[in-house]
Amino acid sequence: MTDQTTAPNAANAGEQARVGVPLGRTLVWLGIAGASAALTFFVLRAALRPQPASDETTERIQALIDEANRLIKTLDEKKST
């Protein structure tokens, strides 16, 4: 009897190469999906984090900015007339 094993030829090598491609693509897409999910998680976590309560100084500065904006608007209206 003779040994019936065949040496790999171009057809057999192509089939073996194609078997690994879907697995590789799947792993790449799973990596992309995982990275996207992680990025989304961190963005949402940062966006939904409670903001610190404003202190007296911050409120006073905002009031001064608002007053300055009102004065600038009044001056612009007087210049236009």
Secondary structure by P-SEA (a helix, b strand, c coil): cccccccccaaaaaaaaaaaaaaaaaaaaaaaaaaaaaaaaaaaaaaacccccccaaaaaaaaaaaaaaaaaaaaaaaaac
